[in-house]
Amino acid sequence: MQSITDVSRVWKSLKVSERRWLNSESMSSPDAGWRMRCKIIRNLTRGESPTIIARILRCSRSQIYRVVKQFVSKGLMGLVDRREENGQLKVQEDYVAFVLTAVAGSPPQFGYERPTWTQELLVIVAERGTGVRISVTTMCRLLRRVKARHGRPKPRVDCPWPKAAKTRRLNQIQRLQKDLPHEEVLVYVDEVDIHLNPKIGDDWMLCGQQKEVLTPGKNTKHYLAGALNAETGRLDWVAGPRKTGALFIALIDELLRRYRNKHVIHVVLDNFKIHSSKAVEAANHRWEERVQLHFLPPYCPDHNRIERLWKDLHDNVTRNHTYPTMDELLNNVTHYLAHRRSKHKHAYIVAQ
């Protein structure tokens, strides 16, 4: 292309100070677009071809030709970004505020039956709400700028208790933990299912490819009951083939042995039926005053601190796992829990 050969002619017509300044700007300018245009001219004057420059700078050949055309016709002034002269920007603060409100809600709130947002639908709804029409590409950049993310919603169930009763119970547990005497201990208790058929979760994949997770077909289950010390983070757990009151009783018995120097063990737990079974009621007479159960309001898993640990367990071990047998999977579960809580001494008992 003849205009590329003209770059050397225009370059030679510049003052030495202008050449030095352009070389400096190509390396140190805070404006990435300006820095890219300076690098294109600098590399062309060194005799590199547009194909090589596009590969080095990771830009398109058409962009190089546009920069060359402007530089040949206008010199250094041709490298200036004049998009600010295009007029008022379409994406103003009121437009951004409308998009944020829409993303925080859902399409049915704006009269559409579709339950989830697409960028195309956001463009349509925003145009109807603001009178401004932008492209899908601009909407993509806007969502990235406001740090909106495309993720998986979290399912939840509303607590059936009145708000005042729920708040009162949670505050009681918080005060108990805050004012706990030295001779007492408070633990958060919950159970977790370990499935031989792996939980399927998100993972990075190459474009055009989809990873596969080989499953054994017939599922096998095992269960852990764990207790997380609210003060030290120490974890004690037991395992068993069934999630029954016997598993919970085995955990409490282990806590009584582990905390034999504590007068009272406060157990914070959910309302799962095994926690109030007849077997547990009978065991309460044996535990006497050493074990006090504090039930959370229904459907409040976020207030049980051990739930976060179980999530980490699934993320690091059970999700997308490839273990062919339950024994291998349980060995890795045990190794992970032991490593994660390596600062503390753990309990691991197989419940009968």
Backbone hydrogen bonds, N-H to C=O, Kabsch-Sander energy under -0.5 kcal/mol:
donor,donor_aa,acceptor,acceptor_aa,energy
4,I,1,M,-0.9
5,T,1,M,-1.0
6,D,2,Q,-1.1
7,V,4,I,-1.2
8,S,4,I,-0.5
8,S,5,T,-0.5
9,R,5,T,-0.7
10,V,6,D,-2.3
11,W,7,V,-2.7
12,K,8,S,-2.4
13,S,9,R,-1.1
14,L,10,V,-0.6
14,L,11,W,-1.1
19,R,15,K,-2.0
20,R,16,V,-2.4
21,W,17,S,-2.2
22,L,18,E,-2.3
23,N,19,R,-2.4
24,S,20,R,-2.3
25,E,21,W,-2.6
26,S,22,L,-1.9
27,M,23,N,-0.5
27,M,24,S,-1.1
28,S,24,S,-2.3
29,S,25,E,-1.6
32,A,30,P,-0.8
35,R,31,D,-2.5
36,M,32,A,-2.1
37,R,33,G,-2.0
38,C,34,W,-2.2
39,K,35,R,-2.0
40,I,36,M,-2.1
41,I,37,R,-1.9
42,R,38,C,-2.5
43,N,39,K,-2.7
44,L,40,I,-2.0
45,T,41,I,-2.1
46,R,42,R,-0.6
47,G,44,L,-1.7
48,E,43,N,-1.9
53,I,49,S,-2.6
54,A,50,P,-2.7
55,R,51,T,-1.6
56,I,52,I,-2.4
57,L,53,I,-3.2
58,R,54,A,-0.8
59,C,54,A,-1.3
64,I,60,S,-1.4
65,Y,61,R,-2.3
66,R,62,S,-2.0
67,V,63,Q,-2.2
68,V,64,I,-2.5
69,K,65,Y,-2.4
70,Q,66,R,-2.0
71,F,67,V,-2.5
72,V,68,V,-2.8
73,S,69,K,-1.8
74,K,70,Q,-2.3
75,G,71,F,-2.2
77,M,74,K,-0.9
78,G,75,G,-1.3
79,L,76,L,-1.7
80,V,77,M,-1.0
82,R,80,V,-0.7
85,E,82,R,-1.7
86,N,83,R,-1.9
87,G,84,E,-0.6
92,Q,90,K,-1.5
96,V,92,Q,-2.3
97,A,93,E,-2.5
98,F,94,D,-1.8
99,V,95,Y,-2.3
100,L,96,V,-2.5
101,T,97,A,-2.1
102,A,98,F,-2.3
103,V,99,V,-2.8
104,A,100,L,-2.0
105,G,101,T,-0.9
105,G,102,A,-0.7
109,Q,106,S,-1.4
110,F,107,P,-2.2
111,G,108,P,-1.4
112,Y,107,P,-1.9
122,L,118,T,-2.2
123,V,119,Q,-2.0
124,I,120,E,-1.7
125,V,121,L,-2.7
126,A,122,L,-2.7
127,E,123,V,-1.9
128,R,124,I,-2.0
129,G,125,V,-1.8
130,T,126,A,-2.3
131,G,127,E,-2.3
132,V,126,A,-0.5
134,I,132,V,-0.5
139,M,135,S,-2.1
140,C,136,V,-2.3
141,R,137,T,-2.1
142,L,138,T,-2.4
143,L,139,M,-2.6
144,R,140,C,-1.9
145,R,141,R,-2.3
146,V,142,L,-2.3
147,K,144,R,-0.8
148,A,143,L,-2.6
151,G,149,R,-0.9
166,K,162,P,-2.4
167,T,163,K,-2.6
168,R,164,A,-2.3
169,R,165,A,-2.2
170,L,166,K,-2.2
171,N,167,T,-2.4
172,Q,168,R,-1.9
173,I,169,R,-1.8
174,Q,170,L,-2.1
175,R,171,N,-2.6
176,L,172,Q,-2.2
177,Q,173,I,-2.3
178,K,174,Q,-2.3
179,D,175,R,-2.6
180,L,177,Q,-0.8
184,E,181,P,-1.6
185,V,264,V,-2.0
187,V,266,H,-2.8
188,Y,228,L,-2.4
189,V,187,V,-0.5
189,V,268,V,-2.9
190,D,226,G,-1.7
192,V,224,L,-2.4
194,I,222,H,-3.3
195,H,193,D,-0.6
196,L,220,T,-2.8
199,K,318,T,-0.8
201,G,199,K,-0.5
209,Q,206,L,-2.1
214,L,212,E,-0.6
218,K,216,P,-1.4
219,N,217,G,-0.6
222,H,194,I,-2.1
223,Y,240,G,-2.4
224,L,192,V,-2.3
225,A,238,V,-2.4
226,G,190,D,-2.7
227,A,236,D,-2.7
228,L,188,Y,-2.7
229,N,227,A,-0.6
229,N,234,R,-2.8
230,A,186,L,-2.4
233,G,229,N,-1.8
236,D,227,A,-2.1
237,W,347,A,-1.9
238,V,225,A,-2.2
239,A,349,I,-2.8
240,G,223,Y,-2.3
244,T,242,R,-1.2
247,L,244,T,-0.7
248,F,244,T,-1.4
249,I,245,G,-2.7
250,A,246,A,-2.3
251,L,247,L,-1.7
252,I,248,F,-2.2
253,D,249,I,-2.6
254,E,250,A,-1.9
255,L,251,L,-2.3
256,L,252,I,-2.3
257,R,253,D,-1.4
258,R,254,E,-2.7
259,Y,255,L,-2.8
260,R,257,R,-1.0
262,K,259,Y,-1.9
263,H,183,E,-2.8
264,V,183,E,-0.9
265,I,290,R,-3.7
266,H,185,V,-3.5
266,H,264,V,-0.6
267,V,265,I,-0.6
267,V,292,Q,-3.1
268,V,187,V,-3.0
268,V,266,H,-0.6
269,L,267,V,-0.5
269,L,294,H,-2.0
275,H,272,F,-2.0
276,S,273,K,-1.4
277,S,274,I,-0.8
281,E,277,S,-2.2
282,A,278,K,-2.2
283,A,279,A,-2.0
284,N,280,V,-1.6
285,H,281,E,-0.7
285,H,282,A,-0.7
286,R,282,A,-0.7
287,W,283,A,-2.2
288,E,284,N,-1.8
290,R,287,W,-1.7
291,V,288,E,-0.6
292,Q,265,I,-2.4
292,Q,290,R,-0.5
294,H,267,V,-3.4
295,F,293,L,-0.5
296,L,269,L,-2.8
300,C,297,P,-0.6
303,H,300,C,-1.5
304,N,301,P,-1.7
305,R,303,H,-0.7
307,E,304,N,-2.0
308,R,305,R,-0.9
309,L,305,R,-0.7
310,W,306,I,-2.0
311,K,307,E,-2.0
312,D,308,R,-1.9
313,L,309,L,-2.1
314,H,310,W,-2.3
315,D,311,K,-2.6
316,N,312,D,-2.1
317,V,313,L,-1.9
318,T,313,L,-1.1
319,R,314,H,-2.6
320,N,199,K,-3.3
321,H,318,T,-1.4
329,L,325,T,-1.8
330,L,326,M,-3.0
331,N,327,D,-2.2
332,N,328,E,-1.8
333,V,329,L,-2.3
334,T,330,L,-2.8
335,H,331,N,-2.2
336,Y,332,N,-2.6
337,L,333,V,-2.5
338,A,334,T,-2.5
339,H,335,H,-2.4
340,R,336,Y,-2.9
341,R,337,L,-1.8
342,S,339,H,-1.3
344,H,341,R,-2.0
349,I,237,W,-0.7
351,A,239,A,-4.3
351,A,349,I,-0.8
